[in-house]
Amino acid sequence: MSRPSIHGVRSRRVPFAPLVAAAILAAPLAPTRSAVAQSGNESMFVSVLDSSGAPVAGLTTTDFIVEEDGTEREVLGVQPAVAPMQIAVLVDTSGSVTDATGDLRRGLEALVDRLSDGNELALLTFGGTPRILVESTARPDRFRDGIGQVFPASNSAAYLLDALVETARGFERRESARPVIIAITGEGPDYSNRDSAQVLDALKDSRAAAHMIVLRGAQNPAFNTDPTEFGVSDGDRERDLVLDQGPRTSGGQRHDLLLSARLHETLDELAAVLINQYEVVYSRPASLIPPEAITVRMRRDDLSARGTPVRRTGG
């Protein structure tokens, strides 16, 4: 099925230049590991939440269960995660979020206020061809300057999957120690050239935790096509798979907002989760082939955990 043309948006996909990867590569390298992990052991950055979604402090080795391909490993140490984060914020500037511009900017201001201390931030948009607004920087003033350049284009479609792949590849090439992707998107059409499998593979290879925020209440009526007329496109199916599986498989979270005015609060809560993560160190037999699946869970039923494996230096 061919893609419909929507108010000036051409239905064909456009090539995506690898500018996003260049942005992630531009900044100086951060320290690669925190001191707790020893040679021959593995570690994960883990978020632990209570039933209300708030981060939980004061946990020890006896609280965590780590499994590799279903086999439980010995947890050797637990400490607050102190390694600097490399955070790429991806913002939808397509026609689907035109009415949410003010809320987007306020939310980004809240994010930089909470996460700028000791971390690096980059700001990218993906309404039309993905574009770098702020290259990875430890200077919050530069990020704030980029926030003022967030202008949704009413006649553009989103390229979320393209932006995710190039950002993850940039993290992988840089061997970023603690990469984080925060993507804020509407529900308009996505014309990316990549599919969900490519995105999920790129996230896994980069060891980036992907957090997805979907604005369901901020839509441009021009992009609310009648599904009975056009059906659901392949691109939208691929995007929905990424929005569902990307956070779950990478150790991130997904948030669906009916009101864009809640974006400020949601980003503030997400920042609190990130700055209260643990680094959990566990043993792995030296001769073991790298596992396909690494999972972390809690011994207490009232707590939930999501983890992202830490990249080994040069590996």
Phi, psi and omega in degrees: 000129179284153181280138178289151172271130187240103174047058174093352178276120179287141187280343179282155178276150180249149178298150181244113178289146185281052180284329182297315178301321179297323180294318180292327181282344190291327186280157177295153182291142176269165175305144190270334180213153170275164194289343189290328185283133180254161180303134180091347177258167178238164178212164180223147167270124190234132171261130178240126183237149173272186185294341178268358180089010180268146178294150185245130180256167170079020181273158183231182183301330183286350183271343190251146171236122177246132179232142174241117184049039176087355180259126182287138178250156179284127176276120187263330183196150178222131177209160174302138179289125183242350180297138178300144176267146171250106192250123174252120179259118182253123187240128175289123175239028177280178182296342183288346183239018183306318184282356183254013186304311181299318179293324177300313182294318179296321178295319179294325176298318178297322182294314181293327177299323185272330192248359186285336185290107176081358182245168175251141179230143173232149181234126182225152177239154181222036167269110196077197180303127180308140187223141178274124172263321179222120174290159184307124187212150173265005181260111182297333180295326177292321178295319180296323176300322180291328179302322179292349180261006179280104180230102176300141178258121189296336184254022183247153174258170183267152175230055185297312185296321176299315181296321180295315181297312183292325177294314179297320179295324176297317177298318182295316181295326180280347187056047181300138187284323185215067185284141179224134174244129174241112182249128179246119187221153172267198183244020178286179182295144177244124184249029183299153176276340181271158176250178186296323181297319178295321179294312183295322177295318180295320178297317180296316182294327184276344187061034179267135173276123184254122178249126184245129176240120184252120178271102182269345182255004181241088184228141173279123182306333180295339181258003178271070181292151180284114182298335178286341179272316185252341186075181178267125184284161176299321180299321179290324176296316180297318178298316181296324176297318179293317179298328180276311188271331182305306178297319184294320184275344184253354181092016180260196180227157172240137177232130175249123184245125175281336179237124179295340178297342179275358183298320179304310181296318182295316179293325176295318178293320179296319177300320179298322178296316184294320184277359177242028178284163173253155161253120183252120181258134181220164183269149173220132177306136186298330184270000186289136171293140180310132185287156176281322184230130176238125182231153175228140176213173185252150176284339178269131183290340183273003180239148175236153183221146170223135185230155177235122180300144179273135179287133172287146178300123179074010183234000000 
